Amino acid sequence: MRIAFHGADRTVTGSCHRVECAGVRILIDCGLVQGGHEIEARNRSAFGFEPADIDFVLLTHAHLDHCGRLPLLAKRGFRGEIICTAATRELASVVMLDSAHLQEEEVRRNLRRNLRRRARADEPETEALYTVLDALSCLDRFGRSAAYGEALQLGAGVRATFLDAGHILGSASLYLELEEQGRRQTLAFTGDLGNQGRPLLRTPVVPPPSDIAVMETTYGDRLHKPIAPSIEEFYAAVNGAFERGGNVVIPTFALERAQEILWFLREGQESARLPAHAQVFLDSPMAISATQIFEHHPECFEPHVARLFRAGGDPFAVPGLHFTRDVTESIAINRFRGGAVILAGAGMCNGGRVRHHLRQNLWRESSAVIFVGYAARGTLARRIIDGARSVRIFDEEVRVRASIYTINGFSAHADRDELLAWHRKVRPKRTFLVHGEEDVMQAFAPLLRDTRVEMPEFGQSCEI
């Protein structure tokens, strides 16, 4: 039995872990690396294993840094089965197709720029990591849908159970039961573990006590602000921008975060804590599709939200809400110089329509930019959060004069104490820390008791 680490090792994005037992080869996730150009170059490199050798991919959830390289895996020879929850399957199809579309769009933009700047005939053409056709072909590899709490037999001596991780719709932690030559081991994978007390999703389910734990450490060095004061800070930031005559730009992760912000905007208007006249734009085709998918899966929600859906209610129906799928509709938002809340992808500002809205609003003192999720090092979002006075957007230097807010109480990730509580219940003899920046891991590791703690490097393989 072996476990190997091929992504999110001493960094946050690009999750990909490989488990081998009794001749069965399993990947846990296969995500895109996100960050600066040098970091993202890793996406084009070899996986560190032969894709054709993989029998199963167990997909914990549909975020791009967990599913974003699946089309490339299939393109390079993977012919096994991808298993995930029904909600993850629907969301992942939207995410992968959107990613492929953005890559093709970026290639076209780069080619036009190269033609303007250079006339060299030998200038190499940029290729997309994968195309829309590749993403569509990858969907054929999705097989069984996993139900929470039901063990799936993947081969002689290999069983996998998906447990609700409470991170985004359909997200899962994994419990693997492995047996080879009379030796038995159990593995618990957090996936991305949810932050408790959220208004929409259920509380994460902890796996049974396990021999080995592979756990995320995104926020292993800090506590989140409680949700109630985070909501009030959010409302104050929105009201402040409106009073100054500006707009509010919210770089939004399309899955769960966009829907949660719509929930709070609706509640704010219904309770008169936000002005009723606000114009709200969900400017992300992927987030719009994800919001509609949410209605299909009441099994993932807190009981009061599930009852609302079943009764025909819509918890995301904000007065003044506009879904802007079309590019021309997105461009038309520019005519609003004040009084608009613009939720646009992507959350780390490394792609998508949010960059256009930042270019329009970041230099305006009257406007506000509210970050409500994690920003990896090297991303545009992280540079703004870290206090850059100007940033480069579409080859244009844009001054940062808008009010900048970072409200981590909205995080979909567990904080330090929630991670420690999970670990105490699982009681592993050996713990691998992944999906965290190295300095965060170094701060978190000494807090773990009665376990052997390891922080694997990229490509490292270990006997288990």
C-alpha positions as CSV (number, residue, x, y, z in Angstrom):
1,M,0.0,0.0,0.0
2,R,1.3,3.4,-1.0
3,I,0.2,7.0,-1.0
4,A,1.8,9.7,-3.3
5,F,1.3,13.4,-3.5
6,H,1.0,15.2,-6.8
7,G,-0.6,18.5,-5.9
8,A,-1.5,20.9,-3.1
9,D,1.7,19.9,-1.3
10,R,3.0,22.8,0.8
11,T,0.7,25.0,-1.2
12,V,-3.1,25.5,-1.5
13,T,-4.2,24.7,-5.0
14,G,-3.9,21.7,-7.4
15,S,-5.1,18.9,-5.1
16,C,-4.1,15.5,-6.4
17,H,-3.2,12.4,-4.2
18,R,-2.7,8.8,-5.4
19,V,-3.4,5.7,-3.3
20,E,-2.4,2.2,-4.4
21,C,-3.7,-1.0,-2.7
22,A,-4.1,-4.6,-3.9
23,G,-3.5,-3.6,-7.5
24,V,-6.1,-0.8,-7.5
25,R,-4.8,2.7,-8.3
26,I,-6.9,5.6,-7.1
27,L,-6.6,9.4,-7.5
28,I,-8.2,11.7,-4.9
29,D,-9.0,14.8,-6.9
30,C,-7.1,16.2,-9.9
31,G,-7.1,20.0,-9.7
32,L,-5.7,23.0,-11.4
33,V,-2.8,24.8,-9.9
34,Q,-3.7,28.5,-9.4
35,G,-1.4,31.5,-8.8
36,G,1.3,33.3,-10.8
37,H,2.4,32.2,-14.3
38,E,5.4,30.3,-13.0
39,I,3.2,28.3,-10.6
40,E,0.5,27.7,-13.2
41,A,3.1,26.3,-15.6
42,R,3.0,23.2,-13.4
43,N,-0.4,22.4,-14.9
44,R,1.2,21.6,-18.3
45,S,3.9,19.4,-16.8
46,A,3.6,15.6,-16.4
47,F,1.3,14.3,-13.7
48,G,4.0,12.2,-12.1
49,F,2.2,9.0,-13.0
50,E,0.7,7.5,-16.1
51,P,-2.9,8.6,-16.5
52,A,-3.8,5.3,-18.2
53,D,-2.7,3.4,-15.1
54,I,-5.4,5.0,-12.9
55,D,-8.5,2.9,-12.2
56,F,-10.6,5.4,-10.3
57,V,-10.7,9.1,-9.5
58,L,-12.6,10.0,-6.3
59,L,-13.6,13.6,-6.6
60,T,-14.2,15.3,-3.3
61,H,-15.9,18.4,-4.8
62,A,-16.3,20.6,-7.8
63,H,-13.9,23.5,-7.1
64,L,-11.4,24.1,-10.0
65,D,-8.4,23.4,-7.8
66,H,-9.8,19.9,-7.2
67,C,-11.4,19.0,-10.6
68,G,-9.8,21.3,-13.1
69,R,-7.2,18.9,-14.6
70,L,-9.6,16.0,-15.1
71,P,-10.1,16.9,-18.8
72,L,-6.3,16.9,-19.2
73,L,-6.1,13.6,-17.4
74,A,-8.5,12.0,-19.8
75,K,-6.8,13.7,-22.8
76,R,-3.5,12.1,-21.7
77,G,-5.0,8.6,-21.5
78,F,-7.1,8.1,-18.4
79,R,-9.9,5.6,-19.1
80,G,-11.0,4.8,-15.6
81,E,-14.1,5.8,-13.6
82,I,-14.7,9.1,-11.9
83,I,-16.9,8.8,-8.8
84,C,-18.4,11.7,-6.9
85,T,-21.8,12.8,-5.4
86,A,-24.6,13.7,-7.8
87,A,-24.3,17.4,-6.9
88,T,-20.6,17.4,-7.5
89,R,-21.1,15.7,-10.9
90,E,-23.5,18.5,-12.1
91,L,-21.3,21.3,-10.7
92,A,-18.0,19.8,-12.0
93,S,-19.4,19.6,-15.6
94,V,-20.2,23.3,-15.4
95,V,-16.8,24.2,-13.9
96,M,-14.7,22.2,-16.4
97,L,-16.6,23.5,-19.4
98,D,-16.2,27.0,-18.1
99,S,-12.5,26.5,-17.5
100,A,-12.1,25.2,-21.1
101,H,-14.0,28.1,-22.5
102,L,-11.9,30.6,-20.6
103,Q,-8.7,28.9,-21.8
104,E,-9.7,29.0,-25.4
105,E,-10.7,32.6,-25.0
106,E,-7.3,33.4,-23.4
107,V,-5.5,31.7,-26.3
108,R,-7.4,33.9,-28.8
109,R,-6.6,37.0,-26.9
110,N,-2.9,36.1,-26.7
111,L,-2.8,35.4,-30.5
112,R,-4.3,38.8,-31.2
113,R,-1.8,40.5,-28.9
114,N,1.1,38.7,-30.5
115,L,-0.1,39.7,-34.0
116,R,-0.2,43.4,-32.9
117,R,3.2,43.3,-31.1
118,R,5.3,41.0,-33.3
119,A,5.5,40.1,-37.0
120,R,7.8,37.1,-36.5
121,A,6.7,34.2,-38.5
122,D,8.2,31.7,-36.1
123,E,6.3,33.0,-33.0
124,P,4.9,29.8,-31.4
125,E,1.2,29.6,-31.0
126,T,-0.2,29.3,-27.4
127,E,-2.3,26.2,-26.9
128,A,-5.1,25.8,-24.4
129,L,-4.4,23.2,-21.7
130,Y,-7.6,21.5,-22.9
131,T,-10.5,22.5,-25.0
132,V,-14.3,22.5,-24.6
133,L,-14.3,19.2,-26.6
134,D,-11.8,17.7,-24.2
135,A,-14.0,18.7,-21.2
136,L,-17.1,17.2,-22.9
137,S,-15.1,14.0,-23.6
138,C,-14.1,13.9,-19.9
139,L,-17.7,13.8,-18.8
140,D,-18.0,10.3,-20.3
141,R,-15.6,9.1,-17.6
142,F,-18.1,10.0,-14.8
143,G,-19.7,6.7,-13.6
144,R,-21.4,5.9,-10.3
145,S,-22.8,8.7,-8.1
146,A,-21.9,8.3,-4.5
147,A,-24.5,8.7,-1.8
148,Y,-23.3,10.0,1.6
149,G,-22.5,7.3,4.1
150,E,-22.7,4.3,1.6
151,A,-19.6,2.3,1.1
152,L,-18.5,1.6,-2.5
153,Q,-16.5,-1.5,-3.4
154,L,-13.7,-0.4,-5.8
155,G,-11.9,-3.8,-5.9
156,A,-10.9,-6.7,-3.7
157,G,-9.7,-5.0,-0.5
158,V,-10.7,-1.4,-1.4
159,R,-13.8,0.3,-0.1
160,A,-14.6,4.1,-0.2
161,T,-17.3,6.0,1.7
162,F,-18.2,9.6,0.9
163,L,-19.2,11.8,3.9
164,D,-20.7,15.3,3.8
165,A,-17.8,17.8,4.2
166,G,-20.1,20.8,4.4
167,H,-17.7,22.9,2.2
168,I,-19.8,23.4,-1.0
169,L,-22.8,21.7,-2.5
170,G,-22.0,18.0,-2.8
171,S,-18.6,18.2,-1.2
172,A,-17.2,15.1,0.6
173,S,-14.6,13.9,2.9
174,L,-13.5,10.3,2.2
175,Y,-13.0,7.2,4.3
176,L,-11.0,4.5,2.7
177,E,-10.8,0.9,4.0
178,L,-7.8,-0.9,2.5
179,E,-6.7,-4.5,2.8
180,E,-3.7,-6.2,1.2
181,Q,-2.1,-9.5,2.0
182,G,-3.9,-9.7,5.4
183,R,-2.9,-6.2,6.4
184,R,-5.7,-3.6,6.9
185,Q,-5.4,0.2,7.0
186,T,-8.0,3.0,7.1
187,L,-7.5,6.4,5.6
188,A,-9.5,9.6,6.2
189,F,-9.3,12.5,3.8
190,T,-10.8,15.8,4.8
191,G,-11.1,17.0,1.2
192,D,-11.8,20.7,1.9
193,L,-13.5,20.8,5.2
194,G,-16.4,23.2,5.7
195,N,-16.8,26.0,8.2
196,Q,-19.5,25.2,10.7
197,G,-22.6,27.3,11.3
198,R,-23.2,28.2,7.7
199,P,-26.7,29.3,6.7
200,L,-27.1,26.9,3.8
201,L,-25.1,23.7,4.1
202,R,-25.1,21.0,6.8
203,T,-22.4,20.6,9.4
204,P,-19.5,18.4,8.3
205,V,-19.6,14.7,9.1
206,V,-16.4,13.3,10.7
207,P,-15.1,9.9,9.5
208,P,-14.6,7.1,11.9
209,P,-11.3,6.8,13.8
210,S,-8.6,6.1,11.2
211,D,-5.0,4.9,11.0
212,I,-4.0,7.7,8.6
213,A,-5.4,11.2,8.0
214,V,-4.7,13.4,5.0
215,M,-6.0,16.8,6.0
216,E,-6.2,20.3,4.5
217,T,-4.7,23.2,6.4
218,T,-5.8,26.2,4.5
219,Y,-6.6,28.2,7.6
220,G,-4.6,26.1,10.1
221,D,-3.0,29.2,11.7
222,R,-6.1,31.3,12.4
223,L,-9.6,31.5,13.6
224,H,-12.5,32.9,11.5
225,K,-14.5,35.9,12.6
226,P,-17.9,34.7,13.8
227,I,-20.5,34.9,11.1
228,A,-22.8,37.4,12.8
229,P,-20.2,40.3,12.9
230,S,-19.0,39.3,9.5
231,I,-22.5,39.9,8.1
232,E,-22.7,43.3,9.8
233,E,-19.2,44.2,8.4
234,F,-20.4,43.2,4.9
235,Y,-23.6,45.3,5.2
236,A,-21.5,48.3,6.4
237,A,-19.1,48.0,3.5
238,V,-22.0,47.9,1.0
239,N,-23.8,50.8,2.6
240,G,-20.6,52.8,2.8
241,A,-19.9,52.5,-0.9
242,F,-23.5,53.5,-1.7
243,E,-23.3,56.5,0.5
244,R,-20.2,57.6,-1.4
245,G,-22.0,57.1,-4.7
246,G,-19.9,54.1,-5.7
247,N,-20.4,50.4,-6.6
248,V,-19.5,47.3,-4.7
249,V,-17.4,44.6,-6.6
250,I,-17.3,41.2,-5.0
251,P,-14.9,38.7,-6.6
252,T,-17.0,35.6,-6.2
253,F,-16.4,31.9,-6.2
254,A,-19.2,30.5,-8.3
255,L,-20.0,27.5,-6.1
256,E,-21.6,28.2,-2.7
257,R,-20.0,31.6,-2.1
258,A,-22.1,33.3,-4.7
259,Q,-25.2,31.7,-3.4
260,E,-24.4,32.5,0.2
261,I,-23.8,36.2,-0.6
262,L,-27.2,36.3,-2.5
263,W,-28.8,34.8,0.7
264,F,-27.3,37.6,2.8
265,L,-28.2,40.3,0.3
266,R,-31.8,39.1,0.3
267,E,-31.9,39.0,4.1
268,G,-30.3,42.5,4.3
269,Q,-32.9,44.0,2.1
270,E,-35.8,42.2,3.8
271,S,-34.5,43.5,7.2
272,A,-33.9,47.0,5.9
273,R,-30.2,46.8,6.7
274,L,-29.5,47.3,3.0
275,P,-31.3,49.7,0.7
276,A,-34.2,48.2,-1.2
277,H,-33.2,50.0,-4.4
278,A,-29.8,48.3,-4.9
279,Q,-29.1,46.7,-8.2
280,V,-27.5,43.3,-7.9
281,F,-25.7,41.7,-10.8
282,L,-24.6,38.0,-10.8
283,D,-22.1,38.4,-13.6
284,S,-20.9,34.8,-13.9
285,P,-22.5,32.3,-16.3
286,M,-21.0,29.5,-14.1
287,A,-22.4,31.0,-10.9
288,I,-25.8,31.4,-12.6
289,S,-25.8,27.7,-13.6
290,A,-24.6,26.7,-10.2
291,T,-27.4,28.6,-8.5
292,Q,-29.9,26.7,-10.6
293,I,-28.2,23.4,-9.8
294,F,-28.6,24.2,-6.1
295,E,-32.3,23.8,-6.5
296,H,-31.9,20.1,-7.6
297,H,-30.2,19.0,-4.4
298,P,-32.1,19.7,-1.2
299,E,-30.4,16.7,0.4
300,C,-27.3,18.9,0.9
301,F,-28.9,21.7,2.8
302,E,-29.8,22.5,6.4
303,P,-33.4,21.4,7.0
304,H,-34.9,24.9,7.0
305,V,-33.4,25.7,3.6
306,A,-34.4,22.3,2.2
307,R,-38.0,22.9,3.3
308,L,-38.0,26.3,1.7
309,F,-36.8,24.7,-1.6
310,R,-39.4,21.9,-1.4
311,A,-42.2,24.5,-0.8
312,G,-41.2,26.3,-4.0
313,G,-39.4,29.2,-2.3
314,D,-36.2,30.7,-3.6
315,P,-33.7,31.8,-0.9
316,F,-31.6,33.5,-3.6
317,A,-34.3,35.8,-5.0
318,V,-32.8,39.2,-4.3
319,P,-35.0,42.2,-5.3
320,G,-33.2,43.9,-8.2
321,L,-31.2,40.8,-9.1
322,H,-30.0,40.5,-12.7
323,F,-28.4,37.3,-14.2
324,T,-26.0,38.4,-16.8
325,R,-24.9,35.5,-19.0
326,D,-24.2,37.4,-22.2
327,V,-21.0,39.4,-22.6
328,T,-23.0,42.5,-23.9
329,E,-25.1,42.4,-20.7
330,S,-21.9,42.3,-18.7
331,I,-20.4,45.3,-20.5
332,A,-23.7,47.2,-19.9
333,I,-23.0,47.1,-16.2
334,N,-20.4,49.8,-16.7
335,R,-23.1,52.4,-17.1
336,F,-23.9,52.0,-13.4
337,R,-21.6,54.5,-11.7
338,G,-23.1,53.9,-8.2
339,G,-25.6,51.8,-6.4
340,A,-24.7,48.4,-7.9
341,V,-23.5,45.2,-6.2
342,I,-21.5,43.2,-8.8
343,L,-20.8,39.6,-8.0
344,A,-18.4,38.4,-10.7
345,G,-16.0,35.4,-11.1
346,A,-13.4,34.5,-10.4
347,G,-12.8,34.7,-6.6
348,M,-9.0,35.0,-6.9
349,C,-9.3,37.5,-9.8
350,N,-7.1,35.3,-12.0
351,G,-9.7,35.1,-14.8
352,G,-13.3,35.7,-15.6
353,R,-15.3,38.9,-15.8
354,V,-14.3,40.3,-12.4
355,R,-11.1,41.7,-13.9
356,H,-13.2,44.0,-16.2
357,H,-15.2,45.3,-13.2
358,L,-12.0,45.8,-11.2
359,R,-10.6,47.9,-14.1
360,Q,-13.8,50.0,-14.0
361,N,-14.0,50.4,-10.2
362,L,-10.7,49.8,-8.5
363,W,-9.4,53.3,-9.2
364,R,-12.6,55.0,-7.8
365,E,-12.4,56.2,-4.2
366,S,-16.2,55.9,-4.0
367,S,-16.3,52.2,-4.7
368,A,-15.5,49.1,-2.6
369,V,-14.1,45.7,-3.3
370,I,-15.1,43.0,-0.9
371,F,-13.1,39.7,-0.8
372,V,-15.1,36.9,0.9
373,G,-12.8,33.9,0.1
374,Y,-9.3,32.6,0.0
375,A,-6.7,34.2,-2.3
376,A,-3.6,32.2,-3.2
377,R,-0.2,33.7,-3.4
378,G,0.6,35.1,-6.8
379,T,-3.0,35.9,-7.7
380,L,-4.4,39.3,-8.5
381,A,-6.7,39.1,-5.5
382,R,-3.8,38.4,-3.1
383,R,-1.8,41.4,-4.5
384,I,-4.8,43.7,-3.8
385,I,-5.4,42.3,-0.4
386,D,-1.7,42.6,0.5
387,G,-1.9,46.4,-0.2
388,A,-0.7,47.0,-3.7
389,R,-1.0,50.6,-4.7
390,S,-1.5,49.7,-8.3
391,V,-2.1,46.4,-10.2
392,R,-1.8,45.4,-13.8
393,I,-5.1,44.4,-15.5
394,F,-5.3,43.6,-19.2
395,D,-1.9,45.3,-19.8
396,E,-3.1,48.5,-18.1
397,E,-1.8,49.8,-14.8
398,V,-4.8,50.5,-12.5
399,R,-4.4,52.5,-9.2
400,V,-6.0,50.9,-6.1
401,R,-8.1,53.7,-4.6
402,A,-11.3,51.9,-3.8
403,S,-12.0,50.7,-0.2
404,I,-10.7,47.1,0.2
405,Y,-12.3,44.7,2.6
406,T,-11.4,41.1,3.5
407,I,-14.1,39.3,5.4
408,N,-12.9,35.8,6.2
409,G,-16.0,35.0,8.3
410,F,-17.6,33.9,5.0
411,S,-15.0,31.3,4.4
412,A,-16.1,27.9,3.3
413,H,-13.0,26.3,4.9
414,A,-12.7,25.2,8.5
415,D,-10.5,27.3,10.7
416,R,-7.7,26.2,13.1
417,D,-9.9,25.0,15.9
418,E,-12.4,23.2,13.6
419,L,-9.5,21.3,12.0
420,L,-8.1,20.4,15.4
421,A,-11.5,19.1,16.5
422,W,-11.8,17.0,13.4
423,H,-8.3,15.5,14.0
424,R,-9.1,14.7,17.7
425,K,-12.2,12.7,16.6
426,V,-10.4,10.8,13.8
427,R,-7.4,10.0,16.1
428,P,-4.9,9.0,13.4
429,K,-1.5,7.5,14.2
430,R,-0.1,9.2,11.1
431,T,-1.1,12.6,9.6
432,F,-0.2,14.1,6.3
433,L,-0.8,17.9,6.0
434,V,-1.8,19.1,2.5
435,H,-3.6,22.0,0.9
436,G,-1.9,24.8,2.9
437,E,0.9,27.2,2.6
438,E,4.1,25.9,4.3
439,D,4.3,28.6,7.0
440,V,0.7,27.8,8.0
441,M,1.5,24.1,8.2
442,Q,4.5,24.8,10.3
443,A,2.3,26.7,12.8
444,F,-0.4,24.0,12.7
445,A,1.7,20.8,13.0
446,P,2.9,21.3,16.7
447,L,-0.8,21.5,17.8
448,L,-1.5,17.9,16.7
449,R,-1.2,15.4,19.5
450,D,-0.5,11.6,19.5
451,T,0.3,11.4,15.8
452,R,3.2,11.3,13.5
453,V,3.0,14.5,11.4
454,E,4.4,14.8,7.9
455,M,4.3,17.6,5.3
456,P,4.9,15.9,2.0
457,E,6.6,17.6,-0.9
458,F,5.4,17.5,-4.5
459,G,5.9,14.1,-6.0
460,Q,6.7,12.4,-2.7
461,S,5.6,8.7,-2.3
462,C,5.2,6.9,1.0
463,E,4.6,3.3,2.1
464,I,1.5,3.1,4.3
